[in-house]
């Protein structure tokens, strides 16, 4: 059974601001994707819709307002994410990012097969 819950929420700097981190190596950007948890490190990852790219969440640190919505290992969040890079994009390597903002999220539980 597929359970969708539509939420619109935009994080603000008062909630969490990763763009001020001195480790950021380039400009922040937005992407459509799916945030979910995986085995391995980092566990929190964003799949960039329409690609085979995975972005790893730096040290698995989710902003507090978003972390509270990721209720289990099987929770997926689909929407638009504003991310800031800790590493440069490189073919065959997972890019490390932090989540600065998010909007138009829909949550669902991962399908078990």
C-alpha positions as a Markdown table, in Angstrom:
| # | Residue | x | y | z |
|---|---|---|---|---|
| 1 | Unk | 0.0 | 0.0 | 0.0 |
| 2 | Unk | 1.3 | 3.4 | -1.0 |
| 3 | Unk | 0.8 | 6.2 | 1.6 |
| 4 | Unk | 1.4 | 9.7 | 0.5 |
| 5 | Unk | 1.3 | 12.8 | 2.7 |
| 6 | Unk | 1.8 | 16.1 | 0.9 |
| 7 | Unk | 3.5 | 18.9 | 2.8 |
| 8 | Unk | 4.9 | 22.2 | 1.8 |
| 9 | Unk | 7.6 | 23.5 | 4.1 |
| 10 | Unk | 10.5 | 25.8 | 3.5 |
| 11 | Unk | 13.3 | 25.8 | 6.0 |
| 12 | Unk | 14.7 | 29.1 | 7.1 |
| 13 | Unk | 18.1 | 30.1 | 8.3 |
| 14 | Unk | 16.7 | 30.2 | 11.9 |
| 15 | Unk | 16.0 | 26.5 | 11.6 |
| 16 | Unk | 19.3 | 25.4 | 10.1 |
| 17 | Unk | 21.8 | 27.0 | 7.8 |
| 18 | Unk | 24.4 | 24.8 | 6.2 |
| 19 | Unk | 25.4 | 27.5 | 3.6 |
| 20 | Unk | 27.4 | 29.3 | 6.3 |
| 21 | Unk | 29.6 | 26.2 | 6.9 |
| 22 | Unk | 33.2 | 27.0 | 5.9 |
| 23 | Unk | 33.6 | 23.5 | 4.3 |
| 24 | Unk | 31.2 | 24.3 | 1.4 |
| 25 | Unk | 33.2 | 24.1 | -1.9 |
| 26 | Unk | 30.7 | 25.7 | -4.3 |
| 27 | Unk | 27.4 | 27.5 | -4.8 |
| 28 | Unk | 24.3 | 25.9 | -3.3 |
| 29 | Unk | 21.7 | 24.6 | -5.8 |
| 30 | Unk | 18.2 | 23.1 | -6.0 |
| 31 | Unk | 17.2 | 19.7 | -7.3 |
| 32 | Unk | 14.2 | 17.5 | -7.5 |
| 33 | Unk | 14.9 | 14.2 | -5.7 |
| 34 | Unk | 14.1 | 11.5 | -3.2 |
| 35 | Unk | 15.6 | 11.6 | 0.3 |
| 36 | Unk | 15.9 | 8.2 | 1.9 |
| 37 | Unk | 18.1 | 6.0 | 4.1 |
| 38 | Unk | 20.5 | 3.3 | 2.8 |
| 39 | Unk | 22.9 | 0.8 | 4.2 |
| 40 | Unk | 26.4 | 2.2 | 4.2 |
| 41 | Unk | 27.9 | 5.6 | 4.7 |
| 42 | Unk | 26.4 | 8.0 | 4.5 |
| 43 | Unk | 23.1 | 6.5 | 5.2 |
| 44 | Unk | 21.0 | 9.6 | 4.3 |
| 45 | Unk | 21.1 | 10.1 | 0.6 |
| 46 | Unk | 19.2 | 12.1 | -2.1 |
| 47 | Unk | 18.6 | 10.5 | -5.5 |
| 48 | Unk | 18.5 | 13.2 | -8.1 |
| 49 | Unk | 15.4 | 12.5 | -10.2 |
| 50 | Unk | 16.1 | 11.7 | -13.9 |
| 51 | Unk | 19.7 | 10.7 | -13.2 |
| 52 | Unk | 21.7 | 7.8 | -11.7 |
| 53 | Unk | 23.3 | 10.3 | -9.3 |
| 54 | Unk | 23.2 | 9.9 | -5.5 |
| 55 | Unk | 24.1 | 12.8 | -3.2 |
| 56 | Unk | 25.3 | 11.8 | 0.3 |
| 57 | Unk | 24.2 | 13.9 | 3.3 |
| 58 | Unk | 27.3 | 15.1 | 5.0 |
| 59 | Unk | 27.7 | 13.2 | 8.3 |
| 60 | Unk | 24.1 | 12.1 | 8.0 |
| 61 | Unk | 23.1 | 15.5 | 9.5 |
| 62 | Unk | 19.5 | 16.3 | 8.5 |
| 63 | Unk | 18.0 | 19.7 | 9.5 |
| 64 | Unk | 15.9 | 19.3 | 12.7 |
| 65 | Unk | 12.6 | 20.1 | 10.9 |
| 66 | Unk | 13.2 | 17.5 | 8.3 |
| 67 | Unk | 14.7 | 14.9 | 10.6 |
| 68 | Unk | 11.5 | 14.9 | 12.6 |
| 69 | Unk | 9.6 | 13.9 | 9.5 |
| 70 | Unk | 11.8 | 11.0 | 8.5 |
| 71 | Unk | 10.1 | 8.6 | 10.9 |
| 72 | Unk | 11.7 | 5.4 | 10.0 |
| 73 | Unk | 14.5 | 3.8 | 7.9 |
| 74 | Unk | 11.8 | 3.1 | 5.2 |
| 75 | Unk | 10.5 | 6.7 | 5.0 |
| 76 | Unk | 11.1 | 8.5 | 1.7 |
| 77 | Unk | 10.7 | 12.2 | 1.1 |
| 78 | Unk | 10.1 | 13.3 | -2.5 |
| 79 | Unk | 10.3 | 17.0 | -3.4 |
| 80 | Unk | 12.7 | 19.9 | -4.1 |
| 81 | Unk | 15.8 | 20.2 | -2.0 |
| 82 | Unk | 18.2 | 23.1 | -1.7 |
| 83 | Unk | 21.7 | 21.6 | -1.1 |
| 84 | Unk | 25.2 | 23.0 | -0.6 |
| 85 | Unk | 28.2 | 20.9 | -1.7 |
| 86 | Unk | 31.0 | 19.7 | 0.5 |
| 87 | Unk | 32.7 | 18.0 | -2.4 |
| 88 | Unk | 32.9 | 18.7 | -6.1 |
| 89 | Unk | 30.9 | 16.6 | -8.5 |
| 90 | Unk | 33.0 | 13.7 | -9.9 |
| 91 | Unk | 32.0 | 10.8 | -12.2 |
| 92 | Unk | 31.5 | 7.6 | -10.3 |
| 93 | Unk | 31.7 | 9.3 | -6.9 |
| 94 | Unk | 28.9 | 10.3 | -4.5 |
| 95 | Unk | 28.9 | 14.0 | -3.9 |
| 96 | Unk | 28.7 | 15.1 | -0.3 |
| 97 | Unk | 26.1 | 17.8 | 0.5 |
| 98 | Unk | 24.1 | 19.4 | 3.3 |
| 99 | Unk | 20.4 | 20.3 | 3.0 |
| 100 | Unk | 19.8 | 24.0 | 3.2 |
| 101 | Unk | 16.1 | 24.0 | 2.4 |
| 102 | Unk | 13.2 | 21.9 | 1.1 |
| 103 | Unk | 9.7 | 22.4 | -0.3 |
| 104 | Unk | 6.8 | 20.6 | -1.8 |
| 105 | Unk | 7.6 | 17.3 | 0.1 |
| 106 | Unk | 5.6 | 14.2 | -0.1 |
| 107 | Unk | 6.4 | 11.4 | 2.3 |
| 108 | Unk | 5.8 | 7.7 | 1.7 |
| 109 | Unk | 7.0 | 4.4 | 3.1 |
| 110 | Unk | 9.4 | 2.5 | 0.9 |
| 111 | Unk | 7.8 | -0.5 | -1.0 |
| 112 | Unk | 8.8 | -3.9 | 0.2 |
| 113 | Unk | 9.1 | -6.6 | -2.4 |
